[in-house]
């Protein structure tokens, strides 16, 4: 199985998602990226960001409203390679 990779639109940086990272927010934090969040559970929506390319998986459907092209990194994982805008 290939590792999931997150590409940051602003810098072009490629971040590898570690197997032990439960979600995308953990991957971003492990790479010293500051992401606004409050709940870490998909309730509040403060961590909402744009998904520019690729797909993510949610363990459970988030309760916060998410528009087309947006993701909640606190409760999703990258499927393969994705590109996001922080």
mmCIF file of the C-alpha atoms, coordinates in Angstrom:
data_MODEL
# 
_entry.id   MODEL 
# 
loop_
_atom_site.group_PDB 
_atom_site.id 
_atom_site.type_symbol 
_atom_site.label_atom_id 
_atom_site.label_alt_id 
_atom_site.label_comp_id 
_atom_site.label_asym_id 
_atom_site.label_entity_id 
_atom_site.label_seq_id 
_atom_site.pdbx_PDB_ins_code 
_atom_site.Cartn_x 
_atom_site.Cartn_y 
_atom_site.Cartn_z 
_atom_site.occupancy 
_atom_site.B_iso_or_equiv 
_atom_site.pdbx_formal_charge 
_atom_site.auth_seq_id 
_atom_site.auth_comp_id 
_atom_site.auth_asym_id 
_atom_site.auth_atom_id 
_atom_site.pdbx_PDB_model_num 
ATOM 1  C CA . UNK A 1 1  ? 0.000   0.000  0.000  1.00 0.00 ? 1  UNK A CA 1 
ATOM 2  C CA . UNK A 1 2  ? 1.386   3.406  -0.944 1.00 0.00 ? 2  UNK A CA 1 
ATOM 3  C CA . UNK A 1 3  ? 1.687   6.185  1.587  1.00 0.00 ? 3  UNK A CA 1 
ATOM 4  C CA . UNK A 1 4  ? -0.616  9.177  1.474  1.00 0.00 ? 4  UNK A CA 1 
ATOM 5  C CA . UNK A 1 5  ? 0.977   12.519 0.615  1.00 0.00 ? 5  UNK A CA 1 
ATOM 6  C CA . UNK A 1 6  ? -0.278  16.052 1.261  1.00 0.00 ? 6  UNK A CA 1 
ATOM 7  C CA . UNK A 1 7  ? 0.870   18.836 -1.068 1.00 0.00 ? 7  UNK A CA 1 
ATOM 8  C CA . UNK A 1 8  ? 0.597   22.401 0.234  1.00 0.00 ? 8  UNK A CA 1 
ATOM 9  C CA . UNK A 1 9  ? -0.456  24.780 -2.549 1.00 0.00 ? 9  UNK A CA 1 
ATOM 10 C CA . UNK A 1 10 ? 1.248   27.844 -1.010 1.00 0.00 ? 10 UNK A CA 1 
ATOM 11 C CA . UNK A 1 11 ? 4.740   26.331 -0.754 1.00 0.00 ? 11 UNK A CA 1 
ATOM 12 C CA . UNK A 1 12 ? 4.624   23.190 -2.892 1.00 0.00 ? 12 UNK A CA 1 
ATOM 13 C CA . UNK A 1 13 ? 5.811   21.205 0.163  1.00 0.00 ? 13 UNK A CA 1 
ATOM 14 C CA . UNK A 1 14 ? 5.056   17.475 0.153  1.00 0.00 ? 14 UNK A CA 1 
ATOM 15 C CA . UNK A 1 15 ? 4.171   15.975 3.542  1.00 0.00 ? 15 UNK A CA 1 
ATOM 16 C CA . UNK A 1 16 ? 4.030   12.224 4.032  1.00 0.00 ? 16 UNK A CA 1 
ATOM 17 C CA . UNK A 1 17 ? 1.186   10.984 6.226  1.00 0.00 ? 17 UNK A CA 1 
ATOM 18 C CA . UNK A 1 18 ? 2.548   8.630  8.885  1.00 0.00 ? 18 UNK A CA 1 
ATOM 19 C CA . UNK A 1 19 ? 0.618   5.425  9.586  1.00 0.00 ? 19 UNK A CA 1 
ATOM 20 C CA . UNK A 1 20 ? 0.205   6.437  13.243 1.00 0.00 ? 20 UNK A CA 1 
ATOM 21 C CA . UNK A 1 21 ? -1.391  9.805  12.407 1.00 0.00 ? 21 UNK A CA 1 
ATOM 22 C CA . UNK A 1 22 ? -5.121  9.368  13.086 1.00 0.00 ? 22 UNK A CA 1 
ATOM 23 C CA . UNK A 1 23 ? -6.075  12.328 10.859 1.00 0.00 ? 23 UNK A CA 1 
ATOM 24 C CA . UNK A 1 24 ? -4.821  15.047 8.541  1.00 0.00 ? 24 UNK A CA 1 
ATOM 25 C CA . UNK A 1 25 ? -4.642  17.628 11.350 1.00 0.00 ? 25 UNK A CA 1 
ATOM 26 C CA . UNK A 1 26 ? -2.096  15.441 13.180 1.00 0.00 ? 26 UNK A CA 1 
ATOM 27 C CA . UNK A 1 27 ? 0.020   15.236 10.005 1.00 0.00 ? 27 UNK A CA 1 
ATOM 28 C CA . UNK A 1 28 ? -0.039  19.025 9.594  1.00 0.00 ? 28 UNK A CA 1 
ATOM 29 C CA . UNK A 1 29 ? 0.860   19.576 13.264 1.00 0.00 ? 29 UNK A CA 1 
ATOM 30 C CA . UNK A 1 30 ? 3.705   17.025 13.038 1.00 0.00 ? 30 UNK A CA 1 
ATOM 31 C CA . UNK A 1 31 ? 5.153   19.220 10.278 1.00 0.00 ? 31 UNK A CA 1 
ATOM 32 C CA . UNK A 1 32 ? 4.922   22.374 12.442 1.00 0.00 ? 32 UNK A CA 1 
ATOM 33 C CA . UNK A 1 33 ? 2.005   23.876 10.539 1.00 0.00 ? 33 UNK A CA 1 
ATOM 34 C CA . UNK A 1 34 ? -0.400  25.932 12.597 1.00 0.00 ? 34 UNK A CA 1 
ATOM 35 C CA . UNK A 1 35 ? -4.039  25.064 11.916 1.00 0.00 ? 35 UNK A CA 1 
ATOM 36 C CA . UNK A 1 36 ? -6.927  26.729 13.760 1.00 0.00 ? 36 UNK A CA 1 
ATOM 37 C CA . UNK A 1 37 ? -9.070  24.120 15.525 1.00 0.00 ? 37 UNK A CA 1 
ATOM 38 C CA . UNK A 1 38 ? -11.256 23.783 18.592 1.00 0.00 ? 38 UNK A CA 1 
ATOM 39 C CA . UNK A 1 39 ? -12.890 20.380 18.861 1.00 0.00 ? 39 UNK A CA 1 
ATOM 40 C CA . UNK A 1 40 ? -10.830 17.786 16.902 1.00 0.00 ? 40 UNK A CA 1 
ATOM 41 C CA . UNK A 1 41 ? -14.067 15.863 16.332 1.00 0.00 ? 41 UNK A CA 1 
ATOM 42 C CA . UNK A 1 42 ? -15.742 17.420 13.272 1.00 0.00 ? 42 UNK A CA 1 
ATOM 43 C CA . UNK A 1 43 ? -18.309 19.360 15.337 1.00 0.00 ? 43 UNK A CA 1 
ATOM 44 C CA . UNK A 1 44 ? -17.194 22.989 15.125 1.00 0.00 ? 44 UNK A CA 1 
ATOM 45 C CA . UNK A 1 45 ? -15.706 23.387 11.639 1.00 0.00 ? 45 UNK A CA 1 
ATOM 46 C CA . UNK A 1 46 ? -12.924 25.805 12.718 1.00 0.00 ? 46 UNK A CA 1 
ATOM 47 C CA . UNK A 1 47 ? -10.248 23.752 10.937 1.00 0.00 ? 47 UNK A CA 1 
ATOM 48 C CA . UNK A 1 48 ? -12.117 23.878 7.584  1.00 0.00 ? 48 UNK A CA 1 
ATOM 49 C CA . UNK A 1 49 ? -9.801  24.193 4.562  1.00 0.00 ? 49 UNK A CA 1 
ATOM 50 C CA . UNK A 1 50 ? -9.864  23.828 0.774  1.00 0.00 ? 50 UNK A CA 1 
ATOM 51 C CA . UNK A 1 51 ? -9.195  20.497 -0.893 1.00 0.00 ? 51 UNK A CA 1 
ATOM 52 C CA . UNK A 1 52 ? -7.827  21.353 -4.335 1.00 0.00 ? 52 UNK A CA 1 
ATOM 53 C CA . UNK A 1 53 ? -7.003  17.872 -5.645 1.00 0.00 ? 53 UNK A CA 1 
ATOM 54 C CA . UNK A 1 54 ? -7.527  14.307 -4.511 1.00 0.00 ? 54 UNK A CA 1 
ATOM 55 C CA . UNK A 1 55 ? -9.852  12.661 -2.016 1.00 0.00 ? 55 UNK A CA 1 
ATOM 56 C CA . UNK A 1 56 ? -10.106 12.158 1.734  1.00 0.00 ? 56 UNK A CA 1 
ATOM 57 C CA . UNK A 1 57 ? -11.843 9.555  3.898  1.00 0.00 ? 57 UNK A CA 1 
ATOM 58 C CA . UNK A 1 58 ? -13.860 10.378 7.013  1.00 0.00 ? 58 UNK A CA 1 
ATOM 59 C CA . UNK A 1 59 ? -14.053 7.778  9.783  1.00 0.00 ? 59 UNK A CA 1 
ATOM 60 C CA . UNK A 1 60 ? -17.464 9.280  10.616 1.00 0.00 ? 60 UNK A CA 1 
ATOM 61 C CA . UNK A 1 61 ? -19.470 11.937 8.810  1.00 0.00 ? 61 UNK A CA 1 
ATOM 62 C CA . UNK A 1 62 ? -18.596 15.334 10.368 1.00 0.00 ? 62 UNK A CA 1 
ATOM 63 C CA . UNK A 1 63 ? -21.411 17.274 12.037 1.00 0.00 ? 63 UNK A CA 1 
ATOM 64 C CA . UNK A 1 64 ? -20.048 20.680 10.960 1.00 0.00 ? 64 UNK A CA 1 
ATOM 65 C CA . UNK A 1 65 ? -21.278 21.946 7.599  1.00 0.00 ? 65 UNK A CA 1 
ATOM 66 C CA . UNK A 1 66 ? -18.713 21.358 4.840  1.00 0.00 ? 66 UNK A CA 1 
ATOM 67 C CA . UNK A 1 67 ? -19.192 22.837 1.372  1.00 0.00 ? 67 UNK A CA 1 
ATOM 68 C CA . UNK A 1 68 ? -18.082 21.208 -1.878 1.00 0.00 ? 68 UNK A CA 1 
ATOM 69 C CA . UNK A 1 69 ? -14.287 21.435 -2.095 1.00 0.00 ? 69 UNK A CA 1 
ATOM 70 C CA . UNK A 1 70 ? -13.794 21.820 1.670  1.00 0.00 ? 70 UNK A CA 1 
ATOM 71 C CA . UNK A 1 71 ? -12.519 19.311 4.237  1.00 0.00 ? 71 UNK A CA 1 
ATOM 72 C CA . UNK A 1 72 ? -12.170 19.114 8.006  1.00 0.00 ? 72 UNK A CA 1 
ATOM 73 C CA . UNK A 1 73 ? -8.609  17.891 8.637  1.00 0.00 ? 73 UNK A CA 1 
ATOM 74 C CA . UNK A 1 74 ? -9.415  17.053 12.281 1.00 0.00 ? 74 UNK A CA 1 
ATOM 75 C CA . UNK A 1 75 ? -11.455 14.037 11.235 1.00 0.00 ? 75 UNK A CA 1 
ATOM 76 C CA . UNK A 1 76 ? -10.291 12.943 7.777  1.00 0.00 ? 76 UNK A CA 1 
ATOM 77 C CA . UNK A 1 77 ? -7.334  11.144 6.228  1.00 0.00 ? 77 UNK A CA 1 
ATOM 78 C CA . UNK A 1 78 ? -5.815  11.595 2.789  1.00 0.00 ? 78 UNK A CA 1 
ATOM 79 C CA . UNK A 1 79 ? -6.533  8.912  0.183  1.00 0.00 ? 79 UNK A CA 1 
ATOM 80 C CA . UNK A 1 80 ? -3.321  8.759  -1.833 1.00 0.00 ? 80 UNK A CA 1 
ATOM 81 C CA . UNK A 1 81 ? -2.043  12.174 -2.898 1.00 0.00 ? 81 UNK A CA 1 
ATOM 82 C CA . UNK A 1 82 ? -4.032  15.313 -2.113 1.00 0.00 ? 82 UNK A CA 1 
ATOM 83 C CA . UNK A 1 83 ? -3.411  19.045 -2.514 1.00 0.00 ? 83 UNK A CA 1 
ATOM 84 C CA . UNK A 1 84 ? -4.742  21.525 0.051  1.00 0.00 ? 84 UNK A CA 1 
ATOM 85 C CA . UNK A 1 85 ? -4.805  25.260 0.645  1.00 0.00 ? 85 UNK A CA 1 
ATOM 86 C CA . UNK A 1 86 ? -4.211  26.244 4.273  1.00 0.00 ? 86 UNK A CA 1 
# 
